[in-house]
Amino acid sequence: MNIKDYLLAGNPQTNKVKLSRLARSRHTAIRCRVAENPATSVALLVALSIDQSVDVRMAVACNLRVPRSLLAYLANDQSPDMRYFLAGDYNLPTVLLHKLSQDENPYIACRAQKTLDKLGFLHSCKIASRLMLLLQKSAYSSKAVVVVPTITRGSIPTNRPLSITPMT
């Protein structure tokens, strides 16, 4: 593998003609770099989404320019590795995560469900912190108490009071 081609494939300044040539490389690592490159066109991402290598298809899914329709196509991939990879992606549209949670492969279905559960928890914490910050003014104090949800990995979230002295 030519290191110069590898570096060019990942460089956002590389022009579309060179990226197109590099996308046809016999080296999987170079095709992966092209798929990850933010300068890669949607048309080239579509072409790489049918690559024989699942690693290249996974790299396509990681590109921020990938359209939803292409993610939906990849969620139907024949490779369980591809579907398992997508099932753990927190940025995947929830409709696709729901579809993957019904996958025939129990490992994929379980991973997608866990991702959805975590997203649901994070979403409820965002709502709680944005819309439902509880200001409880003590009758005996001039301090307001804001209850802020604490997120701790692997345990049940708890609320910790945070005392705030109002400005007068």
C-alpha positions in Angstrom: 0.0 0.0 0.0 1.2 3.4 -0.9 1.3 5.7 2.1 0.9 8.8 -0.1 -2.4 7.4 -1.4 -3.5 6.6 2.1 -2.9 10.1 3.2 -4.5 11.6 0.1 -7.6 9.5 0.7 -8.2 11.0 4.1 -7.3 14.5 3.3 -10.4 16.8 3.0 -8.5 19.0 0.5 -8.1 16.1 -2.0 -10.1 16.8 -5.2 -13.0 14.7 -6.3 -11.2 13.2 -9.3 -8.4 11.8 -7.1 -11.0 10.6 -4.5 -12.8 8.8 -7.2 -9.6 7.1 -8.4 -8.6 6.2 -4.8 -12.1 4.7 -4.2 -11.2 2.0 -6.7 -8.0 1.1 -4.9 -7.3 -2.6 -4.3 -6.4 -1.7 -0.7 -9.3 -1.8 1.7 -7.7 0.8 4.1 -7.5 3.3 1.3 -11.2 2.8 0.3 -12.1 3.2 4.0 -10.3 6.5 4.2 -12.1 7.7 1.1 -15.4 6.7 2.6 -14.6 8.5 5.9 -13.4 11.7 4.1 -15.9 14.6 4.6 -15.1 15.8 1.1 -16.3 12.6 -0.5 -19.4 13.2 -2.7 -22.7 11.5 -1.9 -22.5 9.8 -5.3 -19.1 8.3 -4.3 -20.5 7.2 -0.9 -23.4 5.4 -2.7 -20.8 3.6 -4.9 -18.8 2.7 -1.8 -21.9 1.4 0.0 -21.9 -1.7 -2.2 -18.2 -2.4 -1.6 -17.3 -6.0 -1.0 -15.6 -5.1 2.3 -17.8 -4.6 5.3 -15.2 -2.3 6.7 -15.7 0.1 3.8 -19.4 0.0 4.2 -19.0 0.8 7.9 -16.8 3.7 7.0 -19.5 5.0 4.7 -22.0 4.9 7.6 -19.6 7.0 9.7 -19.4 9.8 7.1 -21.4 12.9 8.2 -22.6 13.5 4.7 -24.3 10.1 4.3 -28.0 10.6 3.4 -30.7 8.9 5.5 -31.7 6.8 2.5 -28.2 5.3 2.3 -28.2 4.5 6.1 -31.6 2.7 5.6 -30.0 0.7 2.8 -27.0 -0.2 5.0 -29.4 -1.2 7.8 -30.6 -3.9 5.5 -27.1 -5.1 4.7 -26.6 -8.9 4.4 -23.7 -8.7 6.8 -24.6 -9.1 10.4 -21.4 -7.2 11.3 -22.7 -4.1 9.4 -26.1 -4.3 11.1 -24.5 -4.8 14.5 -22.3 -1.8 13.9 -25.3 0.4 13.0 -27.3 -0.9 16.0 -24.8 0.7 18.4 -24.8 4.1 16.6 -26.4 6.8 18.7 -26.6 9.1 15.7 -28.6 6.6 13.6 -32.2 7.8 13.1 -34.5 6.1 15.7 -36.7 4.7 13.1 -33.8 2.6 11.8 -32.8 1.6 15.4 -36.4 0.4 15.9 -36.1 -1.6 12.7 -32.8 -3.1 13.8 -34.3 -3.9 17.2 -36.6 -6.4 15.3 -33.6 -8.0 13.5 -33.7 -11.8 13.2 -30.2 -11.9 14.8 -30.7 -11.6 18.5 -27.4 -9.9 19.1 -28.3 -7.1 16.7 -31.8 -6.8 18.1 -30.5 -6.6 21.6 -27.8 -4.0 20.8 -30.3 -1.8 19.0 -32.7 -2.0 21.9 -30.0 -1.1 24.3 -29.1 1.9 22.2 -32.7 3.0 22.0 -33.0 2.6 25.8 -30.0 4.8 26.4 -31.2 7.3 23.9 -34.6 7.4 25.7 -32.9 8.0 29.0 -30.7 10.7 27.6 -33.7 12.3 26.0 -35.7 12.3 29.2 -32.7 13.9 31.0 -32.5 16.7 28.4 -36.2 17.4 28.8 -35.9 17.4 32.5 -32.9 19.7 32.5 -34.4 22.1 29.9 -38.1 22.2 30.8 -38.5 20.9 34.3 -35.7 22.3 36.4 -37.4 22.3 39.7 -37.0 25.5 41.5 -38.1 25.0 45.1 -37.9 28.0 47.2 -37.6 27.2 50.9 -40.0 28.9 53.2 -37.2 29.3 55.7 -34.5 30.5 53.3 -33.9 33.0 50.6 -32.0 30.4 48.6 -33.5 28.6 45.6 -32.8 24.9 45.2 -32.4 23.5 41.7 -32.7 19.8 41.3 -30.3 18.6 38.7 -30.3 15.0 37.4 -27.0 13.3 37.8 -26.1 10.7 35.2 -23.8 8.0 36.3 -22.8 5.1 34.1 -24.1 1.8 35.4 -26.3 3.0 38.2 -29.7 4.5 38.7 -29.6 8.3 38.2 -30.1 10.4 41.3 -31.0 14.0 41.8 -28.6 16.2 43.7 -29.7 19.6 45.0 -27.7 22.6 44.0 -28.2 25.7 46.1 -28.3 28.9 44.3 -28.5 32.3 46.0 -30.7 34.6 44.0 -29.3 37.9 43.0 -30.9 41.0 44.5 
